[in-house]
């Protein structure tokens, strides 16, 4: 139990672009409530003593099969602490975000590194343009972090400015 009164963990995530500027997003759901679903960036929990950059690269490889040198990740481009409310539990996650743009497109993902939980709750991986993400949000789709579209737009237009804003 953390200071919030809920189980807490540290995590690292990647805002990953393909060469055409599309974002990799994952569609998942609450294992106890399939009607509670959302889109989010690749990444996940940090192992004991693991630095955020290494965790982001490891999680990306485990979830997608895409391997990157942790030193190649740009950032951290943002941080957030968020309460995740699932049907059977509430958790708090403290996240550090990095970004990277692939030189070559990737159309197939390797999910062999999935945990049992990931096999249960991860439904789809998709490359989406910023415009498509805006349409998804306008149609009522939930996308995390909530500031992802604006942050991705800024990163694509201007690159990373060296700041690490706290986002929602």
DSSP file (Angstrom, degrees, kcal/mol; ACC not computed):
  #  RESIDUE AA STRUCTURE BP1 BP2  ACC     N-H-->O    O-->H-N    N-H-->O    O-->H-N    TCO  KAPPA ALPHA  PHI   PSI    X-CA   Y-CA   Z-CA
    1    1 A X              0   0    0      0, 0.0     6,-0.3     0, 0.0     2,-0.1   0.000 360.0 360.0 360.0 134.2    0.0    0.0    0.0
    2    2 A X    >   -     0   0    0      4,-2.8     3,-2.0     1,-0.0     5,-0.0  -0.325 360.0 -85.0 -97.6-177.3    1.4    3.4   -0.9
    3    3 A X  T 3  S+     0   0    0      1,-0.3     4,-0.1     2,-0.1    -1,-0.0   0.746 125.1  64.1 -58.9 -24.0    0.9    6.9    0.5
    4    4 A X  T 3  S-     0   0    0      2,-0.3    -1,-0.3     1,-0.1     3,-0.1   0.639 116.4-112.7 -74.1 -13.5   -2.3    7.2   -1.6
    5    5 A X  S <  S+     0   0    0     -3,-2.0     2,-0.3     1,-0.4    -2,-0.1   0.415  90.8  89.0  91.8  -1.2   -3.9    4.4    0.3
    6    6 A X  S    S-     0   0    0     83,-0.0    -4,-2.8     1,-0.0    -1,-0.4  -0.823  94.3 -82.7-121.1 161.2   -3.8    2.2   -2.8
    7    7 A X  E     -a   91   0A   0     83,-0.7    85,-2.6    -2,-0.3     2,-0.3  -0.450  55.0-164.1 -59.4 138.2   -1.2   -0.2   -4.2
    8    8 A X  E     +a   92   0A   0     83,-0.2     2,-0.3    -2,-0.1    85,-0.2  -0.919  14.7 176.2-128.2 152.5    1.3    2.0   -6.2
    9    9 A X  E     -a   93   0A   0     83,-1.6    85,-2.7    -2,-0.3     2,-0.4  -0.989  28.2-120.2-150.2 158.1    4.0    1.3   -8.7
   10   10 A X  E     +a   94   0A   0     -2,-0.3    36,-3.0    36,-0.3     2,-0.3  -0.781  37.3 177.0 -95.1 142.8    6.5    3.1  -10.9
   11   11 A X  E     -aB  95  45A   0     83,-2.9    85,-1.2    -2,-0.4     2,-0.3  -0.913  21.4-147.7-142.2 165.6    6.3    2.7  -14.6
   12   12 A X  E     -aB  96  44A   0     32,-2.3    32,-2.0    -2,-0.3     2,-0.3  -0.997  16.8-171.8-139.0 141.6    7.8    3.9  -17.9
   13   13 A X  E     -aB  97  43A   0     83,-2.7    85,-2.2    -2,-0.3     2,-0.5  -0.877  15.1-136.3-134.0 161.0    6.1    4.3  -21.2
   14   14 A X  E     -aB  98  42A   0     28,-2.5     2,-1.1    -2,-0.3    28,-0.6  -0.979   4.3-153.1-124.3 126.0    7.0    5.1  -24.8
   15   15 A X  E     -a   99   0A   0     83,-3.2    85,-1.6    -2,-0.5     2,-0.5  -0.841  34.2-167.6 -90.4  98.0    5.3    7.5  -27.2
   16   16 A X  E     -a  100   0A   0     -2,-1.1     8,-2.2     8,-0.4     2,-0.3  -0.798  11.7-168.5-103.3 126.2    6.4    5.7  -30.3
   17   17 A X  E     -aC 101  23A   0     83,-2.6    85,-2.7    -2,-0.5     6,-0.2  -0.830  13.5-140.0-106.8 147.3    6.0    7.1  -33.8
   18   18 A X    >   -     0   0    0      4,-2.1     3,-2.3    -2,-0.3    87,-0.1  -0.472  44.2 -88.9 -90.9 176.2    6.4    5.3  -37.1
   19   19 A X  T 3  S+     0   0    0      1,-0.3    -1,-0.0    -2,-0.2    84,-0.0   0.756 128.9  55.9 -60.4 -22.4    8.2    7.0  -40.0
   20   20 A X  T 3  S-     0   0    0      2,-0.1    -1,-0.3   109,-0.0    85,-0.0   0.392 121.4-105.2 -89.3   3.5    4.9    8.5  -41.2
   21   21 A X  S <  S+     0   0    0     -3,-2.3   109,-0.3     1,-0.3     2,-0.2   0.588  72.3 143.3  85.8  10.2    4.2   10.2  -37.8
   22   22 A X        -     0   0    0    107,-0.1    -4,-2.1   108,-0.1     2,-0.3  -0.578  45.9-126.5 -82.5 149.7    1.6    7.7  -36.6
   23   23 A X  E     -CD  17 128A   0    105,-3.3   105,-2.6    -6,-0.2     2,-0.7  -0.716  11.4-127.8 -94.7 142.3    1.5    6.7  -32.9
   24   24 A X  E     + D   0 127A   0     -8,-2.2    18,-0.4    -2,-0.3    -8,-0.4  -0.823  37.3 174.6 -87.3 121.8    1.5    3.2  -31.6
   25   25 A X  E     - D   0 126A   0    101,-2.8   101,-2.5    -2,-0.7     2,-0.4  -0.938  21.2-143.3-127.9 152.2   -1.4    2.7  -29.3
   26   26 A X  E     -ED  40 125A   0     14,-3.2    14,-1.9    -2,-0.3     2,-0.5  -0.928   7.8-144.6-116.3 136.3   -2.8   -0.3  -27.5
   27   27 A X  E     +ED  39 124A   0     97,-3.2    96,-3.3    -2,-0.4    97,-1.5  -0.892  32.4 161.6-100.7 126.3   -6.4   -1.1  -26.9
   28   28 A X  E     -ED  38 122A   0     10,-2.6    10,-2.1    -2,-0.5     2,-0.3  -0.849  20.9-152.3-137.3 173.2   -7.1   -2.8  -23.6
   29   29 A X  E     -E   37   0A   0     92,-1.8     2,-0.4    -2,-0.3     8,-0.2  -0.952  32.9 -91.9-144.5 162.4   -9.9   -3.5  -21.2
   30   30 A X  E >   -E   33   0A   0      6,-2.4     3,-1.6     3,-0.8     6,-0.2  -0.648  34.4-138.4 -72.9 124.7  -10.6   -4.2  -17.5
   31   31 A X  T 3  S+     0   0    0     -2,-0.4     3,-0.2     1,-0.3    -1,-0.1   0.770 103.7  44.3 -61.4 -24.3  -10.5   -8.0  -17.1
   32   32 A X  T 3  S+     0   0    0      1,-0.2    -1,-0.3     4,-0.1     2,-0.2   0.449 123.0  34.9 -98.3  -1.2  -13.6   -7.8  -14.8
   33   33 A X  E X   -E   30   0A   0     -3,-1.6     3,-2.5     3,-0.2    -3,-0.8  -0.654  60.4-174.2-153.4  88.4  -15.5   -5.4  -17.0
   34   34 A X  E 3  S+     0   0A   0      1,-0.3    -3,-0.1    -3,-0.2    -1,-0.1   0.665  85.6  65.4 -63.3 -15.1  -15.1   -5.8  -20.7
   35   35 A X  E 3  S+     0   0A   0      1,-0.1     2,-0.9    -6,-0.1    -1,-0.3   0.591  86.3  78.8 -81.3  -9.5  -17.2   -2.6  -21.3
   36   36 A X  E <   +     0   0A   0     -3,-2.5    -6,-2.4    -6,-0.2     2,-0.3  -0.853  67.9 146.3 -99.4 101.1  -14.4   -0.6  -19.6
   37   37 A X  E     +E   29   0A   0     -2,-0.9   105,-0.3    -8,-0.2     2,-0.3  -0.911  19.1 169.0-138.4 162.4  -11.8   -0.2  -22.3
   38   38 A X  E     -E   28   0A   0    -10,-2.1   -10,-2.6    -2,-0.3     2,-0.3  -0.966  30.4-111.8-162.6 167.7   -9.3    2.4  -23.4
   39   39 A X  E     +Ef  27 143A   0    103,-2.6   105,-2.9    -2,-0.3     2,-0.3  -0.858  40.3 160.8-109.4 148.2   -6.3    3.1  -25.6
   40   40 A X  E     -E   26   0A   0    -14,-1.9   -14,-3.2    -2,-0.3   105,-0.2  -0.959  37.7 -88.8-159.0 172.5   -2.8    3.8  -24.2
   41   41 A X        -     0   0    0    103,-0.5   -16,-0.1    -2,-0.3   -26,-0.1  -0.508  51.0 -91.9 -86.9 155.7    0.9    3.9  -25.0
   42   42 A X  E    S+B   14   0A   0    -28,-0.6   -28,-2.5   -18,-0.4     2,-0.3  -0.336  78.5  81.5 -63.6 149.8    3.3    0.9  -24.7
   43   43 A X  E     +B   13   0A   0     16,-0.3     2,-0.3   -30,-0.3   -30,-0.2  -0.815  40.8 178.5 142.9 179.8    5.0    0.5  -21.4
   44   44 A X  E     -B   12   0A   0    -32,-2.0   -32,-2.3    -2,-0.3    15,-0.1  -0.974  39.6  -7.3 174.9-162.2    4.6   -0.8  -17.9
   45   45 A X  E     -B   11   0A   0     -2,-0.3     2,-0.3   -34,-0.2   -34,-0.3  -0.147  54.7-126.0 -63.9 144.5    6.0   -1.4  -14.5
   46   46 A X        -     0   0    0    -36,-3.0   -36,-0.3     1,-0.1    -1,-0.1  -0.697  23.7-124.0 -86.9 139.4    9.6   -0.9  -13.5
   47   47 A X    >   -     0   0    0     -2,-0.3     3,-2.4     1,-0.2     8,-0.1  -0.407  49.3 -70.4 -74.5 159.4   11.5   -3.7  -11.9
   48   48 A X  T 3  S+     0   0    0      1,-0.3    -1,-0.2    -2,-0.1     3,-0.1  -0.298 122.0   1.4 -51.9 123.5   13.1   -3.2   -8.5
   49   49 A X  T 3  S+     0   0    0      1,-0.2     2,-0.3    -3,-0.1    -1,-0.3   0.433  97.0 138.5  77.3   0.1   16.1   -0.8   -9.1
   50   50 A X    <   -     0   0    0     -3,-2.4    -1,-0.2     1,-0.1     2,-0.1  -0.604  52.5-126.4 -81.6 134.6   15.5   -0.4  -12.8
   51   51 A X     >  -     0   0    0     -2,-0.3     4,-2.3     1,-0.1     5,-0.2  -0.472  22.8-114.3 -77.6 154.3   15.9    3.0  -14.2
   52   52 A X  H  > S+     0   0    0      1,-0.2     4,-2.6     2,-0.2     5,-0.2   0.861 112.8  53.7 -58.3 -40.3   12.9    4.5  -16.2
   53   53 A X  H  > S+     0   0    0      1,-0.2     4,-2.0     2,-0.2    -1,-0.2   0.931 111.9  44.3 -62.7 -46.4   14.7    4.6  -19.6
   54   54 A X  H  > S+     0   0    0      1,-0.2     4,-2.6     2,-0.2    -1,-0.2   0.893 113.2  52.1 -64.7 -39.6   15.7    0.9  -19.4
   55   55 A X  H  X S+     0   0    0     -4,-2.3     4,-3.0     2,-0.2     5,-0.2   0.908 107.7  51.5 -63.6 -41.8   12.2   -0.1  -18.2
   56   56 A X  H  X S+     0   0    0     -4,-2.6     4,-2.2     1,-0.2    -2,-0.2   0.929 113.2  44.5 -61.6 -45.4   10.6    1.8  -21.1
   57   57 A X  H  X S+     0   0    0     -4,-2.0     4,-2.1     2,-0.2    11,-0.2   0.910 115.1  48.6 -65.7 -42.4   12.8   -0.1  -23.7
   58   58 A X  H  X S+     0   0    0     -4,-2.6     4,-2.7     2,-0.2    -2,-0.2   0.940 112.4  47.5 -62.5 -48.1   12.3   -3.4  -21.9
   59   59 A X  H  X S+     0   0    0     -4,-3.0     4,-2.5     1,-0.2   -16,-0.3   0.897 110.1  52.8 -62.2 -40.8    8.5   -3.0  -21.8
   60   60 A X  H  X>S+     0   0    0     -4,-2.2     4,-2.2    -5,-0.2     6,-0.7   0.930 112.1  45.9 -59.8 -45.0    8.3   -1.9  -25.4
   61   61 A X  H  X5S+     0   0    0     -4,-2.1     4,-1.7     4,-0.2    -2,-0.2   0.917 113.6  48.6 -64.7 -43.4   10.3   -5.1  -26.4
   62   62 A X  H  <5S+     0   0    0     -4,-2.7    51,-0.6     1,-0.2    -2,-0.2   0.881 118.8  38.9 -64.5 -38.0    8.1   -7.3  -24.2
   63   63 A X  H  <5S+     0   0    0     -4,-2.5    -1,-0.2    -5,-0.2    -2,-0.2   0.780 136.5  11.3 -84.8 -27.3    4.8   -5.9  -25.5
   64   64 A X  H  <5S-     0   0    0     -4,-2.2    46,-3.0    -5,-0.2    -3,-0.2   0.620  88.7-117.9-126.5 -20.7    5.7   -5.5  -29.2
   65   65 A X  S  <<S+     0   0    0     -4,-1.7     2,-0.6    -5,-0.6    -4,-0.2   0.401  70.8 134.2  86.1  -2.4    8.9   -7.2  -30.1
   66   66 A X        -     0   0    0     -6,-0.7     2,-0.5    44,-0.1    -1,-0.3  -0.729  41.5-159.2 -83.0 118.4   10.4   -3.8  -31.0
   67   67 A X        +     0   0    0     -2,-0.6     2,-0.3    -3,-0.1    -9,-0.1  -0.861  15.0 172.5-105.9 133.5   13.8   -3.5  -29.5
   68   68 A X        -     0   0    0     -2,-0.5     2,-0.4   -11,-0.2    -7,-0.1  -0.972  40.0-108.7-133.1 147.5   15.6   -0.2  -28.9
   69   69 A X    >>  -     0   0    0     -2,-0.3     3,-2.4     1,-0.2     4,-0.6  -0.657  31.5-132.6 -68.8 125.4   18.7    0.8  -27.1
   70   70 A X  G >4 S+     0   0    0     -2,-0.4     3,-1.2     1,-0.3    -1,-0.2   0.839 105.9  62.0 -51.7 -33.5   17.5    2.6  -24.0
   71   71 A X  G 34 S+     0   0    0      1,-0.2    -1,-0.3   -17,-0.0   -17,-0.0   0.717  94.4  63.1 -66.3 -19.7   20.0    5.4  -24.7
   72   72 A X  G <4 S+     0   0    0     -3,-2.4    -1,-0.2     2,-0.1    -2,-0.2   0.697  79.7 102.6 -78.4 -18.9   18.1    6.1  -28.0
   73   73 A X  S << S-     0   0    0     -3,-1.2     2,-0.4    -4,-0.6    27,-0.2  -0.407  70.3-134.3 -66.3 140.5   14.9    7.0  -26.2
   74   74 A X  E     -G   99   0A   0     25,-2.9    25,-2.3    -2,-0.1     3,-0.4  -0.806  48.5 -31.6 -99.1 134.6   14.3   10.8  -26.0
   75   75 A X  E     -G   98   0A   0     -2,-0.4     2,-0.1     1,-0.3    23,-0.1  -0.838  52.1-101.8 127.2-162.7   13.3   12.4  -22.8
   76   76 A X  E     +     0   0A   0     21,-0.6    -1,-0.3    -2,-0.3    22,-0.2   0.116  54.9 177.2 -74.8 135.2   11.8   12.0  -20.3
   77   77 A X  E     -     0   0A   0     20,-2.5    88,-0.7    -3,-0.4     2,-0.3   0.581  61.1  -6.3 -93.1 -12.8    9.2   14.1  -22.2
   78   78 A X  E     -Gh  97 165A   0     19,-1.0    19,-3.0    86,-0.2     2,-0.3  -0.967  55.4-152.1-170.6 161.3    6.5   14.0  -19.5
   79   79 A X  E     +Gh  96 166A   0     86,-2.2    88,-2.7    -2,-0.3     2,-0.3  -0.967  16.9 171.3-136.6 154.9    5.6   12.5  -16.1
   80   80 A X  E     -G   95   0A   0     15,-2.1    15,-3.5    -2,-0.3     2,-0.4  -0.978  24.8-147.7-158.3 154.0    2.3   11.7  -14.5
   81   81 A X  E     +G   94   0A   0     86,-0.4     2,-0.4    -2,-0.3    13,-0.2  -0.997  30.3 179.6-119.7 129.7    0.7   10.0  -11.5
   82   82 A X  E     -G   93   0A   0     11,-2.5    11,-2.7    -2,-0.4     2,-0.6  -0.982  29.0-132.9-138.4 143.3   -2.6    8.5  -12.2
   83   83 A X  E     -G   92   0A   0     -2,-0.4     2,-0.6     9,-0.2     9,-0.3  -0.843  21.6-155.2 -92.8 123.0   -5.2    6.5  -10.3
   84   84 A X  E     -G   91   0A   0      7,-3.6     7,-2.4    -2,-0.6     2,-0.7  -0.893   6.0-161.1-101.2 118.1   -6.4    3.5  -12.3
   85   85 A X  E     +G   90   0A   0     -2,-0.6     5,-0.2     5,-0.2     2,-0.2  -0.873  14.6 173.7-107.3 107.4   -9.9    2.4  -11.2
   86   86 A X        -     0   0    0      3,-3.0     3,-0.2    -2,-0.7    -2,-0.0  -0.618  46.0-103.7-102.0 166.4  -10.8   -1.1  -12.2
   87   87 A X  S    S+     0   0    0      1,-0.2    -1,-0.1    -2,-0.2     3,-0.1   0.902 119.9  29.4 -57.8 -42.6  -13.9   -3.0  -11.3
   88   88 A X  S    S+     0   0    0      1,-0.1     2,-0.3    -3,-0.0    -1,-0.2   0.522 128.9  11.3-101.0  -4.9  -12.2   -5.1   -8.6
   89   89 A X        -     0   0    0     -3,-0.2    -3,-3.0     2,-0.0     2,-0.4  -0.994  55.0-136.8-163.6 161.6   -9.3   -2.7   -7.6
   90   90 A X  E     + G   0  85A   0     -2,-0.3   -83,-0.7    -5,-0.2     2,-0.3  -0.985  26.7 177.3-123.9 137.8   -7.8    0.7   -7.6
   91   91 A X  E     -aG   7  84A   0     -7,-2.4    -7,-3.6    -2,-0.4     2,-0.4  -0.937  22.2-137.8-136.3 157.9   -4.1    1.4   -8.2
   92   92 A X  E     -aG   8  83A   0    -85,-2.6   -83,-1.6    -2,-0.3     2,-0.4  -0.972  18.7-167.9-117.4 134.2   -1.9    4.4   -8.5
   93   93 A X  E     -aG   9  82A   0    -11,-2.7   -11,-2.5    -2,-0.4     2,-0.6  -0.982  13.2-152.7-126.1 133.8    0.9    4.4  -11.1
   94   94 A X  E     -aG  10  81A   0    -85,-2.7   -83,-2.9    -2,-0.4     2,-0.3  -0.920  27.5-166.2-105.0 111.8    3.7    6.9  -11.4
   95   95 A X  E     -aG  11  80A   0    -15,-3.5   -15,-2.1    -2,-0.6     2,-0.4  -0.780  21.5-163.6-112.6 144.1    4.8    7.1  -15.0
   96   96 A X  E     -aG  12  79A   0    -85,-1.2   -83,-2.7    -2,-0.3     2,-0.4  -0.990  20.1-149.9-118.6 130.3    7.7    8.5  -16.9
   97   97 A X  E     +aG  13  78A   0    -19,-3.0   -20,-2.5    -2,-0.4   -19,-1.0  -0.846  16.0 178.3-108.5 137.9    7.3    9.0  -20.7
   98   98 A X  E     -aG  14  75A   0    -85,-2.2   -83,-3.2    -2,-0.4     2,-0.3  -0.799  14.5-144.4-121.6 168.3    9.9    8.8  -23.4
   99   99 A X  E     +aG  15  74A   0    -25,-2.3   -25,-2.9    -2,-0.3     2,-0.3  -0.939  18.0 169.9-134.2 160.0    9.6    9.2  -27.2
  100  100 A X  E     -a   16   0A   0    -85,-1.6   -83,-2.6    -2,-0.3     2,-0.5  -0.953  22.2-143.2-163.1 147.2   11.2    7.7  -30.2
  101  101 A X  E     -a   17   0A   0     -2,-0.3   -83,-0.2   -85,-0.2     2,-0.1  -0.980  24.3-131.8-117.9 123.1   10.6    7.7  -34.0
  102  102 A X        -     0   0    0    -85,-2.7     3,-0.1    -2,-0.5     4,-0.0  -0.415   1.0-147.5 -70.3 145.3   11.2    4.4  -35.9
  103  103 A X  S    S+     0   0    0      1,-0.1     2,-0.3    -2,-0.1    -1,-0.1   0.773  86.5  36.2 -80.6 -28.8   13.3    4.6  -39.1
  104  104 A X  S    S-     0   0    0    -85,-0.0    -1,-0.1   -86,-0.0     2,-0.0  -0.940  93.4-104.6-125.1 145.8   11.4    1.7  -40.7
  105  105 A X        -     0   0    0     -2,-0.3     2,-0.5   -87,-0.1    -2,-0.1  -0.356  25.9-153.9 -67.1 149.9    7.7    0.8  -40.4
  106  106 A X        +     0   0    0      1,-0.1     3,-0.1    -4,-0.0    -4,-0.0  -0.993  21.3 166.8-124.8 121.0    6.7   -2.1  -38.2
  107  107 A X        +     0   0    0     -2,-0.5     2,-0.4     1,-0.1    -1,-0.1   0.579  61.7  56.9-110.9 -14.0    3.5   -3.9  -39.1
  108  108 A X        -     0   0    0      2,-0.0     2,-0.4   -43,-0.0    -1,-0.1  -0.960  66.7-155.3-123.3 140.3    3.7   -7.1  -37.0
  109  109 A X        -     0   0    0     -2,-0.4     2,-0.7    16,-0.1   -44,-0.2  -0.881  12.0-136.7-116.4 144.2    4.1   -7.2  -33.3
  110  110 A X        +     0   0    0    -46,-3.0     3,-0.4    -2,-0.4   -44,-0.1  -0.879  21.7 175.3-101.5 110.7    5.5  -10.1  -31.2
  111  111 A X    >   +     0   0    0     -2,-0.7     3,-1.9     1,-0.2    -1,-0.1   0.205  48.9 109.1 -99.1  15.1    3.4  -10.7  -28.2
  112  112 A X  T 3  S+     0   0    0      1,-0.3    -1,-0.2   -48,-0.1   -49,-0.1   0.711  74.2  60.0 -66.5 -17.5    5.4  -13.7  -27.0
  113  113 A X  T 3  S+     0   0    0    -51,-0.6    -1,-0.3    -3,-0.4   -50,-0.1   0.379  79.6 127.0 -88.8   5.0    6.7  -11.6  -24.1
  114  114 A X    <   -     0   0    0     -3,-1.9     2,-0.1   -51,-0.1   -51,-0.1  -0.290  56.4-132.7 -62.5 142.8    3.2  -11.0  -22.7
  115  115 A X     >  -     0   0    0      1,-0.1     4,-2.3     0, 0.0     5,-0.2  -0.409  33.9-100.0 -79.1 170.0    2.5  -11.8  -19.1
  116  116 A X  H  > S+     0   0    0      1,-0.2     4,-1.5     2,-0.2     5,-0.1   0.902 126.3  51.7 -59.1 -40.7   -0.7  -13.7  -18.3
  117  117 A X  H  > S+     0   0    0      1,-0.2     4,-2.0     2,-0.2     3,-0.2   0.930 108.1  50.4 -63.2 -45.0   -2.4  -10.5  -17.4
  118  118 A X  H  > S+     0   0    0      1,-0.2     4,-2.4     2,-0.2    -1,-0.2   0.901 107.8  53.8 -61.4 -39.7   -1.4   -8.8  -20.7
  119  119 A X  H  < S+     0   0    0     -4,-2.3    -1,-0.2     1,-0.2    -2,-0.2   0.857 111.9  46.9 -59.9 -33.9   -2.8  -11.8  -22.6
  120  120 A X  H  < S+     0   0    0     -4,-1.5    -2,-0.2    -3,-0.2    -1,-0.2   0.854 124.7  25.1 -74.5 -36.2   -6.1  -11.3  -20.7
  121  121 A X  H  < S+     0   0    0     -4,-2.0   -92,-1.8    -5,-0.1     2,-0.6   0.578  94.2  90.1-116.5 -11.1   -6.5   -7.6  -21.2
  122  122 A X  E  <  +D   28   0A   0     -4,-2.4   -94,-0.3    -5,-0.2     3,-0.1  -0.806  42.8 168.8 -93.5 123.1   -4.6   -6.4  -24.3
  123  123 A X  E     +     0   0A   0    -96,-3.3     2,-0.3    -2,-0.6   -95,-0.2   0.792  53.8   2.0-104.3 -35.2   -6.9   -6.5  -27.3
  124  124 A X  E     -D   27   0A   0    -97,-1.5   -97,-3.2     2,-0.0     2,-0.4  -0.995  45.7-149.2-160.1 144.4   -5.2   -4.7  -30.2
  125  125 A X  E     +D   26   0A   0     -2,-0.3     2,-0.3   -99,-0.2   -99,-0.2  -0.963  31.0 171.4-113.6 136.9   -2.1   -2.8  -31.3
  126  126 A X  E     -D   25   0A   0   -101,-2.5  -101,-2.8    -2,-0.4     2,-0.6  -1.000  35.2-133.2-149.7 144.5   -2.6    0.0  -33.9
  127  127 A X  E     -D   24   0A   0     -2,-0.3     2,-0.4  -103,-0.2  -103,-0.2  -0.874  35.2-178.2 -91.6 126.3   -0.8    2.8  -35.6
  128  128 A X  E     -D   23   0A   0   -105,-2.6  -105,-3.3    -2,-0.6     2,-0.0  -0.989  23.2-129.8-130.8 135.2   -3.0    5.9  -35.6
  129  129 A X     >  -     0   0    0     -2,-0.4     4,-2.5  -107,-0.3     5,-0.2  -0.334  33.1-108.8 -70.9 162.5   -2.3    9.3  -37.0
  130  130 A X  H  > S+     0   0    0   -109,-0.3     4,-2.4     1,-0.2     5,-0.2   0.899 122.9  53.3 -60.0 -39.2   -2.9   12.3  -34.8
  131  131 A X  H  > S+     0   0    0      2,-0.2     4,-2.1     1,-0.2    -1,-0.2   0.913 108.6  48.6 -62.5 -42.5   -6.0   13.1  -36.9
  132  132 A X  H  > S+     0   0    0      2,-0.2     4,-2.5     1,-0.2    -2,-0.2   0.890 110.0  52.3 -64.1 -38.3   -7.3    9.6  -36.3
  133  133 A X  H  X S+     0   0    0     -4,-2.5     4,-2.5     2,-0.2    -2,-0.2   0.909 108.2  50.9 -63.6 -41.1   -6.6    9.9  -32.6
  134  134 A X  H  X S+     0   0    0     -4,-2.4     4,-2.5     1,-0.2    -2,-0.2   0.906 110.8  49.0 -61.9 -40.7   -8.6   13.2  -32.5
  135  135 A X  H  X S+     0   0    0     -4,-2.1     4,-1.7     2,-0.2    -2,-0.2   0.894 109.9  51.9 -65.3 -40.0  -11.5   11.4  -34.3
  136  136 A X  H  <>S+     0   0    0     -4,-2.5     5,-2.6     2,-0.2    -2,-0.2   0.937 111.5  46.2 -60.8 -46.6  -11.3    8.6  -31.8
  137  137 A X  H ><5S+     0   0    0     -4,-2.5     3,-1.7     1,-0.2    -2,-0.2   0.914 110.8  52.5 -63.7 -42.1  -11.5   11.0  -28.9
  138  138 A X  H 3<5S+     0   0    0     -4,-2.5    -1,-0.2     1,-0.3    -2,-0.2   0.812 105.7  56.1 -62.8 -29.5  -14.4   12.9  -30.5
  139  139 A X  T 3<5S-     0   0    0     -4,-1.7    -1,-0.3    -5,-0.2    -2,-0.2   0.421 128.4 -98.3 -83.1   1.4  -16.2    9.6  -30.9
  140  140 A X  T < 5S+     0   0    0     -3,-1.7    -3,-0.2     1,-0.3     2,-0.2   0.501  72.3 148.7  97.8   4.4  -15.9    9.0  -27.1
  141  141 A X      < -     0   0    0     -5,-2.6     2,-0.5    -6,-0.2    -1,-0.3  -0.491  46.0-127.2 -70.2 142.0  -12.9    6.7  -27.1
  142  142 A X        -     0   0    0   -105,-0.3  -103,-2.6    -2,-0.2     2,-0.4  -0.802  28.1-174.6 -91.6 129.7  -10.8    7.0  -23.9
  143  143 A X  B     -f   39   0A   0     -2,-0.5     2,-0.4  -105,-0.2     5,-0.2  -0.992  20.7-116.0-129.2 126.0   -7.1    7.6  -24.6
  144  144 A X  S    S+     0   0    0   -105,-2.9  -103,-0.5    -2,-0.4     2,-0.2  -0.905  94.0  36.3-114.7 143.2   -4.4    7.7  -21.9
  145  145 A X  S >  S-     0   0    0     -2,-0.4     3,-2.2  -105,-0.2     4,-0.3   0.622  83.2-140.6 -68.9 158.9   -2.7    9.8  -21.0
  146  146 A X  T 3  S+     0   0    0     22,-1.0     3,-0.4     1,-0.3     4,-0.2   0.798 102.3  51.6 -59.6 -28.6   -5.4   12.4  -21.6
  147  147 A X  T 3> S+     0   0    0      1,-0.2     4,-2.7     2,-0.1    -1,-0.3   0.283  78.5 108.1 -89.6  10.1   -2.8   14.8  -22.9
  148  148 A X  H <> S+     0   0    0     -3,-2.2     4,-3.2    -5,-0.2     5,-0.3   0.905  75.9  48.3 -58.6 -46.9   -1.3   12.3  -25.4
  149  149 A X  H  > S+     0   0    0     -3,-0.4     4,-2.4    -4,-0.3    -1,-0.2   0.932 115.7  43.7 -62.7 -46.0   -2.7   13.9  -28.6
  150  150 A X  H  > S+     0   0    0     -4,-0.2     4,-2.2     2,-0.2    -1,-0.2   0.908 116.1  47.9 -66.0 -40.8   -1.5   17.4  -27.7
  151  151 A X  H  X S+     0   0    0     -4,-2.7     4,-2.6     2,-0.2    -2,-0.2   0.921 112.4  48.8 -65.8 -44.1    1.9   16.1  -26.5
  152  152 A X  H  X S+     0   0    0     -4,-3.2     4,-2.4    -5,-0.2     5,-0.2   0.889 109.9  52.4 -63.6 -39.8    2.3   14.0  -29.7
  153  153 A X  H  X S+     0   0    0     -4,-2.4     4,-2.2    -5,-0.3     5,-0.2   0.934 111.6  46.4 -60.9 -46.0    1.4   17.0  -31.9
  154  154 A X  H  X>S+     0   0    0     -4,-2.2     4,-2.8     1,-0.2     5,-0.5   0.915 112.4  49.9 -63.4 -44.1    4.0   19.1  -30.1
  155  155 A X  H  X5S+     0   0    0     -4,-2.6     4,-1.7     1,-0.2    -1,-0.2   0.897 112.8  46.8 -63.2 -41.0    6.7   16.4  -30.3
  156  156 A X  H  <5S+     0   0    0     -4,-2.4    -1,-0.2    -5,-0.2    -2,-0.2   0.895 119.5  39.0 -69.0 -39.7    6.1   15.9  -34.1
  157  157 A X  H  <5S+     0   0    0     -4,-2.2    -2,-0.2    -5,-0.2    -1,-0.2   0.884 137.0  11.1 -78.4 -38.8    6.1   19.6  -34.9
  158  158 A X  H  <5S-     0   0    0     -4,-2.8    -3,-0.2     1,-0.2    -2,-0.2   0.490  92.3-132.9-122.8  -6.1    8.8   20.8  -32.7
  159  159 A X     << -     0   0    0     -4,-1.7     2,-0.4    -5,-0.5    -1,-0.2  -0.243  57.4 -33.4  73.4-173.6   10.7   17.8  -31.2
  160  160 A X        -     0   0    0      1,-0.1   -85,-0.1     2,-0.1   -83,-0.0  -0.684  48.7-159.7 -84.5 130.7   11.5   17.6  -27.5
  161  161 A X        -     0   0    0     -2,-0.4    -1,-0.1     2,-0.1     3,-0.1   0.332  47.5-104.2 -92.4   6.7   12.2   21.0  -25.9
  162  162 A X  S    S+     0   0    0      1,-0.3     2,-0.2   -86,-0.0    -2,-0.1   0.355  83.7 120.9  89.1  -6.3   14.1   19.5  -23.0
  163  163 A X        -     0   0    0    -86,-0.1    -1,-0.3     1,-0.0     2,-0.3  -0.509  51.3-153.5 -89.3 160.6   11.2   20.0  -20.5
  164  164 A X        -     0   0    0     -2,-0.2   -86,-0.2    -3,-0.1   -87,-0.1  -0.689  21.8-168.0-130.8  77.7    9.4   17.3  -18.6
  165  165 A X  E     -h   78   0A   0    -88,-0.7   -86,-2.2    -2,-0.3     2,-0.6  -0.287  24.6-118.8 -69.2 152.3    5.9   18.6  -17.9
  166  166 A X  E     -h   79   0A   0    -88,-0.2   -86,-0.2   -86,-0.0     2,-0.2  -0.815  44.0-176.6 -85.9 125.4    3.6   16.9  -15.4
  167  167 A X              0   0    0    -88,-2.7   -86,-0.4    -2,-0.6   -89,-0.0  -0.665 360.0 360.0-120.1 173.0    0.5   15.8  -17.4
  168  168 A X              0   0    0     -2,-0.2   -22,-1.0   -88,-0.1   -88,-0.1   0.358 360.0 360.0 -98.7 360.0   -2.9   14.2  -16.9
